[in-house]
Structure formats: C-alpha cells, structure tokens
Amino acid sequence: MNFFSPWILIPLMIIGVFILIWILKWLWNTTMPDVFGLKTITYFQAFKILVLSMILTGSWSSLLSISNTDTVTMGNATTTKTVKFGMP
C-alpha cells in the first residue's frame, strides 16, 4: 500500500491538525496567563489562532499542495510519475 494514498494521508493530516491545535492550546494556557496576564483559551479559540496564523504567514500552500514523484530508469529510458492532490 502506498503511503501517499489519499485513504492514508488525509486521515493522518486531520489527526495531525487536531494534535497541533491541542499543542497550541496547551502552550498558550501554560505560558501566556503567567507571562502576560492573558486569559486561557479553549480548543476552538486555538483553532482560530492556528488558522489566522496560517493565513497571515501564507503557509496554506505547503499544507494543501502535496505531490509524490517516482522516477524509474531502465537503460537509457527514464520514466517519471508525479501524483498530485490538494489544491494546486
């Protein structure tokens, strides 16, 4: 089974986003109230901060455009297969 199959990669990406949001929430709630006197945040507020930071830094393109390239060489012939999914 190919690791870059959408049936494997998409659930892993979704799980990764949930973990990233949880880490952001944990870091905020353990740091910001003590250092700056700010309130703690909820899970969905952490999601909004993550989305806002991705919009401001332009990192959507790296998350939404994933490709896999395989190159096979036999003698003098070279074949390249590129599989892309996500937004171009």
MOKAJO-V544397 format. One record per helix or strand. SS is the DSSP state (H for helix, E for strand). FROM is the first residue (numbers start at 1). TO is the last residue. If there is no record, write none. Layout:
# MOKAJO-V544397
[[SS	FROM	TO] [SS	FROM	TO]]
This chain:
# MOKAJO-V544397
[[H	6	36] [H	43	57] [H	60	64] [E	65	74] [E	77	86]]
